Every structure is written in structure tokens, then in C-alpha cells.
Amino acid sequence: MFEELSAWRFIAILITIIICFAVWKLPEIVKVVYKKKD
């Protein structure tokens, strides 16, 4: 039970980090995508 709980906690932290990183890098990603469209 405890191992499963810690695994879910690790996954939740990992998802949070990925979301924060994506939001932080979003302006750069949008610029690259718009450049490819032109």
C-alpha cells in the first residue's frame, strides 16, 4: 500500500514538473510552430 502511494506521489510530482516546464517553454514552442507555418 505504502509503495503504491509513493509511486502515485512520484507520478503526480513528475506530471506537475512537466506541466510547469511546458508552460514555461510555451512561448518558444509557439514561435517555432508559427515560423514553420509561414
mmCIF entry with sequence, helices, sheets and N, C-alpha, C, O atoms, coordinates in Angstrom:
data_MODEL
# 
_entry.id   MODEL 
# 
_entity.id                         1 
_entity.type                       polymer 
_entity.pdbx_number_of_molecules   1 
# 
_entity_poly.entity_id                      1 
_entity_poly.type                           'polypeptide(L)' 
_entity_poly.nstd_linkage                   no 
_entity_poly.nstd_monomer                   no 
_entity_poly.pdbx_seq_one_letter_code       MFEELSAWRFIAILITIIICFAVWKLPEIVKVVYKKKD 
_entity_poly.pdbx_seq_one_letter_code_can   MFEELSAWRFIAILITIIICFAVWKLPEIVKVVYKKKD 
_entity_poly.pdbx_strand_id                 A 
# 
loop_
_entity_poly_seq.entity_id 
_entity_poly_seq.num 
_entity_poly_seq.mon_id 
_entity_poly_seq.hetero 
1 1  MET n 
1 2  PHE n 
1 3  GLU n 
1 4  GLU n 
1 5  LEU n 
1 6  SER n 
1 7  ALA n 
1 8  TRP n 
1 9  ARG n 
1 10 PHE n 
1 11 ILE n 
1 12 ALA n 
1 13 ILE n 
1 14 LEU n 
1 15 ILE n 
1 16 THR n 
1 17 ILE n 
1 18 ILE n 
1 19 ILE n 
1 20 CYS n 
1 21 PHE n 
1 22 ALA n 
1 23 VAL n 
1 24 TRP n 
1 25 LYS n 
1 26 LEU n 
1 27 PRO n 
1 28 GLU n 
1 29 ILE n 
1 30 VAL n 
1 31 LYS n 
1 32 VAL n 
1 33 VAL n 
1 34 TYR n 
1 35 LYS n 
1 36 LYS n 
1 37 LYS n 
1 38 ASP n 
# 
_struct_asym.id          A 
_struct_asym.entity_id   1 
# 
_struct_conf.conf_type_id            HELX_P 
_struct_conf.id                      HELX_P1 
_struct_conf.pdbx_PDB_helix_id       AA1 
_struct_conf.beg_label_comp_id       PHE 
_struct_conf.beg_label_asym_id       A 
_struct_conf.beg_label_seq_id        2 
_struct_conf.pdbx_beg_PDB_ins_code   ? 
_struct_conf.end_label_comp_id       LYS 
_struct_conf.end_label_asym_id       A 
_struct_conf.end_label_seq_id        37 
_struct_conf.pdbx_end_PDB_ins_code   ? 
_struct_conf.beg_auth_comp_id        PHE 
_struct_conf.beg_auth_asym_id        A 
_struct_conf.beg_auth_seq_id         2 
_struct_conf.end_auth_comp_id        LYS 
_struct_conf.end_auth_asym_id        A 
_struct_conf.end_auth_seq_id         37 
_struct_conf.pdbx_PDB_helix_class    1 
_struct_conf.details                 ? 
_struct_conf.pdbx_PDB_helix_length   36 
# 
_struct_conf_type.id          HELX_P 
_struct_conf_type.criteria    ? 
_struct_conf_type.reference   ? 
# 
loop_
_atom_site.group_PDB 
_atom_site.id 
_atom_site.type_symbol 
_atom_site.label_atom_id 
_atom_site.label_alt_id 
_atom_site.label_comp_id 
_atom_site.label_asym_id 
_atom_site.label_entity_id 
_atom_site.label_seq_id 
_atom_site.pdbx_PDB_ins_code 
_atom_site.Cartn_x 
_atom_site.Cartn_y 
_atom_site.Cartn_z 
_atom_site.occupancy 
_atom_site.B_iso_or_equiv 
_atom_site.pdbx_formal_charge 
_atom_site.auth_seq_id 
_atom_site.auth_comp_id 
_atom_site.auth_asym_id 
_atom_site.auth_atom_id 
_atom_site.pdbx_PDB_model_num 
ATOM 1   N N  . MET A 1 1  ? 0.838 -1.209 0.000   1.00 0.00 ? 1  MET A N  1 
ATOM 2   C CA . MET A 1 1  ? 0.000 0.000  0.000   1.00 0.00 ? 1  MET A CA 1 
ATOM 3   C C  . MET A 1 1  ? 0.869 1.253  0.000   1.00 0.00 ? 1  MET A C  1 
ATOM 4   O O  . MET A 1 1  ? 0.657 2.172  -0.791  1.00 0.00 ? 1  MET A O  1 
ATOM 5   N N  . PHE A 1 2  ? 1.849 1.273  0.899   1.00 0.00 ? 2  PHE A N  1 
ATOM 6   C CA . PHE A 1 2  ? 2.713 2.455  1.006   1.00 0.00 ? 2  PHE A CA 1 
ATOM 7   C C  . PHE A 1 2  ? 3.530 2.653  -0.269  1.00 0.00 ? 2  PHE A C  1 
ATOM 8   O O  . PHE A 1 2  ? 3.707 3.782  -0.728  1.00 0.00 ? 2  PHE A O  1 
ATOM 9   N N  . GLU A 1 3  ? 4.025 1.560  -0.836  1.00 0.00 ? 3  GLU A N  1 
ATOM 10  C CA . GLU A 1 3  ? 4.819 1.663  -2.067  1.00 0.00 ? 3  GLU A CA 1 
ATOM 11  C C  . GLU A 1 3  ? 3.972 2.199  -3.220  1.00 0.00 ? 3  GLU A C  1 
ATOM 12  O O  . GLU A 1 3  ? 4.436 3.008  -4.023  1.00 0.00 ? 3  GLU A O  1 
ATOM 13  N N  . GLU A 1 4  ? 2.734 1.740  -3.286  1.00 0.00 ? 4  GLU A N  1 
ATOM 14  C CA . GLU A 1 4  ? 1.829 2.207  -4.344  1.00 0.00 ? 4  GLU A CA 1 
ATOM 15  C C  . GLU A 1 4  ? 1.545 3.700  -4.175  1.00 0.00 ? 4  GLU A C  1 
ATOM 16  O O  . GLU A 1 4  ? 1.505 4.449  -5.151  1.00 0.00 ? 4  GLU A O  1 
ATOM 17  N N  . LEU A 1 5  ? 1.350 4.122  -2.924  1.00 0.00 ? 5  LEU A N  1 
ATOM 18  C CA . LEU A 1 5  ? 1.059 5.524  -2.628  1.00 0.00 ? 5  LEU A CA 1 
ATOM 19  C C  . LEU A 1 5  ? 2.238 6.412  -3.018  1.00 0.00 ? 5  LEU A C  1 
ATOM 20  O O  . LEU A 1 5  ? 2.048 7.470  -3.617  1.00 0.00 ? 5  LEU A O  1 
ATOM 21  N N  . SER A 1 6  ? 3.448 5.985  -2.680  1.00 0.00 ? 6  SER A N  1 
ATOM 22  C CA . SER A 1 6  ? 4.632 6.777  -3.005  1.00 0.00 ? 6  SER A CA 1 
ATOM 23  C C  . SER A 1 6  ? 4.848 6.827  -4.520  1.00 0.00 ? 6  SER A C  1 
ATOM 24  O O  . SER A 1 6  ? 5.317 7.834  -5.050  1.00 0.00 ? 6  SER A O  1 
ATOM 25  N N  . ALA A 1 7  ? 4.503 5.738  -5.211  1.00 0.00 ? 7  ALA A N  1 
ATOM 26  C CA . ALA A 1 7  ? 4.618 5.709  -6.667  1.00 0.00 ? 7  ALA A CA 1 
ATOM 27  C C  . ALA A 1 7  ? 3.667 6.729  -7.299  1.00 0.00 ? 7  ALA A C  1 
ATOM 28  O O  . ALA A 1 7  ? 4.042 7.462  -8.214  1.00 0.00 ? 7  ALA A O  1 
ATOM 29  N N  . TRP A 1 8  ? 2.417 6.761  -6.787  1.00 0.00 ? 8  TRP A N  1 
ATOM 30  C CA . TRP A 1 8  ? 1.445 7.737  -7.297  1.00 0.00 ? 8  TRP A CA 1 
ATOM 31  C C  . TRP A 1 8  ? 1.897 9.161  -7.008  1.00 0.00 ? 8  TRP A C  1 
ATOM 32  O O  . TRP A 1 8  ? 1.708 10.061 -7.826  1.00 0.00 ? 8  TRP A O  1 
ATOM 33  N N  . ARG A 1 9  ? 2.504 9.359  -5.821  1.00 0.00 ? 9  ARG A N  1 
ATOM 34  C CA . ARG A 1 9  ? 3.000 10.689 -5.456  1.00 0.00 ? 9  ARG A CA 1 
ATOM 35  C C  . ARG A 1 9  ? 4.121 11.104 -6.412  1.00 0.00 ? 9  ARG A C  1 
ATOM 36  O O  . ARG A 1 9  ? 4.175 12.254 -6.850  1.00 0.00 ? 9  ARG A O  1 
ATOM 37  N N  . PHE A 1 10 ? 5.017 10.162 -6.733  1.00 0.00 ? 10 PHE A N  1 
ATOM 38  C CA . PHE A 1 10 ? 6.116 10.426 -7.667  1.00 0.00 ? 10 PHE A CA 1 
ATOM 39  C C  . PHE A 1 10 ? 5.570 10.791 -9.044  1.00 0.00 ? 10 PHE A C  1 
ATOM 40  O O  . PHE A 1 10 ? 6.050 11.731 -9.679  1.00 0.00 ? 10 PHE A O  1 
ATOM 41  N N  . ILE A 1 11 ? 4.564 10.045 -9.503  1.00 0.00 ? 11 ILE A N  1 
ATOM 42  C CA . ILE A 1 11 ? 3.941 10.325 -10.805 1.00 0.00 ? 11 ILE A CA 1 
ATOM 43  C C  . ILE A 1 11 ? 3.298 11.711 -10.802 1.00 0.00 ? 11 ILE A C  1 
ATOM 44  O O  . ILE A 1 11 ? 3.427 12.457 -11.772 1.00 0.00 ? 11 ILE A O  1 
ATOM 45  N N  . ALA A 1 12 ? 2.609 12.057 -9.715  1.00 0.00 ? 12 ALA A N  1 
ATOM 46  C CA . ALA A 1 12 ? 1.951 13.363 -9.615  1.00 0.00 ? 12 ALA A CA 1 
ATOM 47  C C  . ALA A 1 12 ? 2.972 14.494 -9.654  1.00 0.00 ? 12 ALA A C  1 
ATOM 48  O O  . ALA A 1 12 ? 2.757 15.504 -10.323 1.00 0.00 ? 12 ALA A O  1 
ATOM 49  N N  . ILE A 1 13 ? 4.090 14.324 -8.933  1.00 0.00 ? 13 ILE A N  1 
ATOM 50  C CA . ILE A 1 13 ? 5.150 15.341 -8.939  1.00 0.00 ? 13 ILE A CA 1 
ATOM 51  C C  . ILE A 1 13 ? 5.743 15.462 -10.339 1.00 0.00 ? 13 ILE A C  1 
ATOM 52  O O  . ILE A 1 13 ? 5.994 16.569 -10.817 1.00 0.00 ? 13 ILE A O  1 
ATOM 53  N N  . LEU A 1 14 ? 5.966 14.328 -10.993 1.00 0.00 ? 14 LEU A N  1 
ATOM 54  C CA . LEU A 1 14 ? 6.544 14.318 -12.338 1.00 0.00 ? 14 LEU A CA 1 
ATOM 55  C C  . LEU A 1 14 ? 5.632 15.056 -13.318 1.00 0.00 ? 14 LEU A C  1 
ATOM 56  O O  . LEU A 1 14 ? 6.109 15.854 -14.124 1.00 0.00 ? 14 LEU A O  1 
ATOM 57  N N  . ILE A 1 15 ? 4.330 14.796 -13.254 1.00 0.00 ? 15 ILE A N  1 
ATOM 58  C CA . ILE A 1 15 ? 3.360 15.468 -14.126 1.00 0.00 ? 15 ILE A CA 1 
ATOM 59  C C  . ILE A 1 15 ? 3.358 16.974 -13.862 1.00 0.00 ? 15 ILE A C  1 
ATOM 60  O O  . ILE A 1 15 ? 3.299 17.772 -14.797 1.00 0.00 ? 15 ILE A O  1 
ATOM 61  N N  . THR A 1 16 ? 3.422 17.358 -12.582 1.00 0.00 ? 16 THR A N  1 
ATOM 62  C CA . THR A 1 16 ? 3.450 18.780 -12.224 1.00 0.00 ? 16 THR A CA 1 
ATOM 63  C C  . THR A 1 16 ? 4.670 19.464 -12.818 1.00 0.00 ? 16 THR A C  1 
ATOM 64  O O  . THR A 1 16 ? 4.568 20.567 -13.354 1.00 0.00 ? 16 THR A O  1 
ATOM 65  N N  . ILE A 1 17 ? 5.835 18.806 -12.723 1.00 0.00 ? 17 ILE A N  1 
ATOM 66  C CA . ILE A 1 17 ? 7.074 19.369 -13.276 1.00 0.00 ? 17 ILE A CA 1 
ATOM 67  C C  . ILE A 1 17 ? 6.953 19.514 -14.790 1.00 0.00 ? 17 ILE A C  1 
ATOM 68  O O  . ILE A 1 17 ? 7.354 20.535 -15.349 1.00 0.00 ? 17 ILE A O  1 
ATOM 69  N N  . ILE A 1 18 ? 6.402 18.499 -15.456 1.00 0.00 ? 18 ILE A N  1 
ATOM 70  C CA . ILE A 1 18 ? 6.249 18.534 -16.916 1.00 0.00 ? 18 ILE A CA 1 
ATOM 71  C C  . ILE A 1 18 ? 5.316 19.676 -17.328 1.00 0.00 ? 18 ILE A C  1 
ATOM 72  O O  . ILE A 1 18 ? 5.598 20.387 -18.292 1.00 0.00 ? 18 ILE A O  1 
ATOM 73  N N  . ILE A 1 19 ? 4.209 19.853 -16.602 1.00 0.00 ? 19 ILE A N  1 
ATOM 74  C CA . ILE A 1 19 ? 3.257 20.931 -16.914 1.00 0.00 ? 19 ILE A CA 1 
ATOM 75  C C  . ILE A 1 19 ? 3.922 22.294 -16.729 1.00 0.00 ? 19 ILE A C  1 
ATOM 76  O O  . ILE A 1 19 ? 3.796 23.174 -17.579 1.00 0.00 ? 19 ILE A O  1 
ATOM 77  N N  . CYS A 1 20 ? 4.634 22.462 -15.605 1.00 0.00 ? 20 CYS A N  1 
ATOM 78  C CA . CYS A 1 20 ? 5.322 23.736 -15.345 1.00 0.00 ? 20 CYS A CA 1 
ATOM 79  C C  . CYS A 1 20 ? 6.347 24.022 -16.438 1.00 0.00 ? 20 CYS A C  1 
ATOM 80  O O  . CYS A 1 20 ? 6.449 25.153 -16.912 1.00 0.00 ? 20 CYS A O  1 
ATOM 81  N N  . PHE A 1 21 ? 7.107 23.002 -16.840 1.00 0.00 ? 21 PHE A N  1 
ATOM 82  C CA . PHE A 1 21 ? 8.116 23.161 -17.889 1.00 0.00 ? 21 PHE A CA 1 
ATOM 83  C C  . PHE A 1 21 ? 7.457 23.517 -19.217 1.00 0.00 ? 21 PHE A C  1 
ATOM 84  O O  . PHE A 1 21 ? 7.957 24.369 -19.952 1.00 0.00 ? 21 PHE A O  1 
ATOM 85  N N  . ALA A 1 22 ? 6.330 22.862 -19.528 1.00 0.00 ? 22 ALA A N  1 
ATOM 86  C CA . ALA A 1 22 ? 5.616 23.126 -20.777 1.00 0.00 ? 22 ALA A CA 1 
ATOM 87  C C  . ALA A 1 22 ? 5.095 24.559 -20.815 1.00 0.00 ? 22 ALA A C  1 
ATOM 88  O O  . ALA A 1 22 ? 5.199 25.232 -21.841 1.00 0.00 ? 22 ALA A O  1 
ATOM 89  N N  . VAL A 1 23 ? 4.533 25.029 -19.693 1.00 0.00 ? 23 VAL A N  1 
ATOM 90  C CA . VAL A 1 23 ? 4.019 26.406 -19.617 1.00 0.00 ? 23 VAL A CA 1 
ATOM 91  C C  . VAL A 1 23 ? 5.167 27.403 -19.760 1.00 0.00 ? 23 VAL A C  1 
ATOM 92  O O  . VAL A 1 23 ? 5.029 28.433 -20.419 1.00 0.00 ? 23 VAL A O  1 
ATOM 93  N N  . TRP A 1 24 ? 6.310 27.083 -19.132 1.00 0.00 ? 24 TRP A N  1 
ATOM 94  C CA . TRP A 1 24 ? 7.482 27.967 -19.178 1.00 0.00 ? 24 TRP A CA 1 
ATOM 95  C C  . TRP A 1 24 ? 8.044 28.055 -20.599 1.00 0.00 ? 24 TRP A C  1 
ATOM 96  O O  . TRP A 1 24 ? 8.476 29.124 -21.029 1.00 0.00 ? 24 TRP A O  1 
ATOM 97  N N  . LYS A 1 25 ? 8.039 26.930 -21.329 1.00 0.00 ? 25 LYS A N  1 
ATOM 98  C CA . LYS A 1 25 ? 8.594 26.868 -22.682 1.00 0.00 ? 25 LYS A CA 1 
ATOM 99  C C  . LYS A 1 25 ? 7.557 27.173 -23.758 1.00 0.00 ? 25 LYS A C  1 
ATOM 100 O O  . LYS A 1 25 ? 7.903 27.241 -24.938 1.00 0.00 ? 25 LYS A O  1 
ATOM 101 N N  . LEU A 1 26 ? 6.299 27.356 -23.382 1.00 0.00 ? 26 LEU A N  1 
ATOM 102 C CA . LEU A 1 26 ? 5.216 27.537 -24.350 1.00 0.00 ? 26 LEU A CA 1 
ATOM 103 C C  . LEU A 1 26 ? 5.476 28.674 -25.343 1.00 0.00 ? 26 LEU A C  1 
ATOM 104 O O  . LEU A 1 26 ? 5.298 28.458 -26.542 1.00 0.00 ? 26 LEU A O  1 
ATOM 105 N N  . PRO A 1 27 ? 5.890 29.882 -24.910 1.00 0.00 ? 27 PRO A N  1 
ATOM 106 C CA . PRO A 1 27 ? 6.150 30.960 -25.876 1.00 0.00 ? 27 PRO A CA 1 
ATOM 107 C C  . PRO A 1 27 ? 7.166 30.567 -26.946 1.00 0.00 ? 27 PRO A C  1 
ATOM 108 O O  . PRO A 1 27 ? 6.979 30.885 -28.120 1.00 0.00 ? 27 PRO A O  1 
ATOM 109 N N  . GLU A 1 28 ? 8.240 29.878 -26.551 1.00 0.00 ? 28 GLU A N  1 
ATOM 110 C CA . GLU A 1 28 ? 9.250 29.439 -27.522 1.00 0.00 ? 28 GLU A CA 1 
ATOM 111 C C  . GLU A 1 28 ? 8.665 28.436 -28.499 1.00 0.00 ? 28 GLU A C  1 
ATOM 112 O O  . GLU A 1 28 ? 8.904 28.521 -29.704 1.00 0.00 ? 28 GLU A O  1 
ATOM 113 N N  . ILE A 1 29 ? 7.891 27.478 -27.976 1.00 0.00 ? 29 ILE A N  1 
ATOM 114 C CA . ILE A 1 29 ? 7.284 26.442 -28.819 1.00 0.00 ? 29 ILE A CA 1 
ATOM 115 C C  . ILE A 1 29 ? 6.318 27.083 -29.821 1.00 0.00 ? 29 ILE A C  1 
ATOM 116 O O  . ILE A 1 29 ? 6.295 26.709 -30.993 1.00 0.00 ? 29 ILE A O  1 
ATOM 117 N N  . VAL A 1 30 ? 5.521 28.051 -29.352 1.00 0.00 ? 30 VAL A N  1 
ATOM 118 C CA . VAL A 1 30 ? 4.558 28.741 -30.229 1.00 0.00 ? 30 VAL A CA 1 
ATOM 119 C C  . VAL A 1 30 ? 5.292 29.485 -31.345 1.00 0.00 ? 30 VAL A C  1 
ATOM 120 O O  . VAL A 1 30 ? 4.864 29.451 -32.499 1.00 0.00 ? 30 VAL A O  1 
ATOM 121 N N  . LYS A 1 31 ? 6.395 30.155 -31.008 1.00 0.00 ? 31 LYS A N  1 
ATOM 122 C CA . LYS A 1 31 ? 7.183 30.873 -32.023 1.00 0.00 ? 31 LYS A CA 1 
ATOM 123 C C  . LYS A 1 31 ? 7.690 29.922 -33.095 1.00 0.00 ? 31 LYS A C  1 
ATOM 124 O O  . LYS A 1 31 ? 7.610 30.222 -34.287 1.00 0.00 ? 31 LYS A O  1 
ATOM 125 N N  . VAL A 1 32 ? 8.212 28.775 -32.673 1.00 0.00 ? 32 VAL A N  1 
ATOM 126 C CA . VAL A 1 32 ? 8.740 27.783 -33.622 1.00 0.00 ? 32 VAL A CA 1 
ATOM 127 C C  . VAL A 1 32 ? 7.629 27.269 -34.532 1.00 0.00 ? 32 VAL A C  1 
ATOM 128 O O  . VAL A 1 32 ? 7.826 27.131 -35.739 1.00 0.00 ? 32 VAL A O  1 
ATOM 129 N N  . VAL A 1 33 ? 6.459 26.985 -33.952 1.00 0.00 ? 33 VAL A N  1 
ATOM 130 C CA . VAL A 1 33 ? 5.332 26.458 -34.732 1.00 0.00 ? 33 VAL A CA 1 
ATOM 131 C C  . VAL A 1 33 ? 4.862 27.495 -35.753 1.00 0.00 ? 33 VAL A C  1 
ATOM 132 O O  . VAL A 1 33 ? 4.595 27.152 -36.905 1.00 0.00 ? 33 VAL A O  1 
ATOM 133 N N  . TYR A 1 34 ? 4.760 28.755 -35.340 1.00 0.00 ? 34 TYR A N  1 
ATOM 134 C CA . TYR A 1 34 ? 4.312 29.802 -36.265 1.00 0.00 ? 34 TYR A CA 1 
ATOM 135 C C  . TYR A 1 34 ? 5.330 30.034 -37.380 1.00 0.00 ? 34 TYR A C  1 
ATOM 136 O O  . TYR A 1 34 ? 4.946 30.341 -38.509 1.00 0.00 ? 34 TYR A O  1 
ATOM 137 N N  . LYS A 1 35 ? 6.615 29.893 -37.081 1.00 0.00 ? 35 LYS A N  1 
ATOM 138 C CA . LYS A 1 35 ? 7.646 30.034 -38.118 1.00 0.00 ? 35 LYS A CA 1 
ATOM 139 C C  . LYS A 1 35 ? 7.525 28.923 -39.154 1.00 0.00 ? 35 LYS A C  1 
ATOM 140 O O  . LYS A 1 35 ? 7.740 29.153 -40.344 1.00 0.00 ? 35 LYS A O  1 
ATOM 141 N N  . LYS A 1 36 ? 7.179 27.709 -38.700 1.00 0.00 ? 36 LYS A N  1 
ATOM 142 C CA . LYS A 1 36 ? 7.030 26.580 -39.625 1.00 0.00 ? 36 LYS A CA 1 
ATOM 143 C C  . LYS A 1 36 ? 5.820 26.776 -40.535 1.00 0.00 ? 36 LYS A C  1 
ATOM 144 O O  . LYS A 1 36 ? 5.836 26.332 -41.683 1.00 0.00 ? 36 LYS A O  1 
ATOM 145 N N  . LYS A 1 37 ? 4.777 27.434 -40.041 1.00 0.00 ? 37 LYS A N  1 
ATOM 146 C CA . LYS A 1 37 ? 3.564 27.660 -40.839 1.00 0.00 ? 37 LYS A CA 1 
ATOM 147 C C  . LYS A 1 37 ? 3.833 28.618 -42.005 1.00 0.00 ? 37 LYS A C  1 
ATOM 148 O O  . LYS A 1 37 ? 3.252 28.462 -43.079 1.00 0.00 ? 37 LYS A O  1 
ATOM 149 N N  . ASP A 1 38 ? 4.694 29.590 -41.803 1.00 0.00 ? 38 ASP A N  1 
ATOM 150 C CA . ASP A 1 38 ? 4.978 30.576 -42.861 1.00 0.00 ? 38 ASP A CA 1 
ATOM 151 C C  . ASP A 1 38 ? 5.732 29.951 -44.030 1.00 0.00 ? 38 ASP A C  1 
ATOM 152 O O  . ASP A 1 38 ? 6.048 30.641 -44.999 1.00 0.00 ? 38 ASP A O  1 
# 
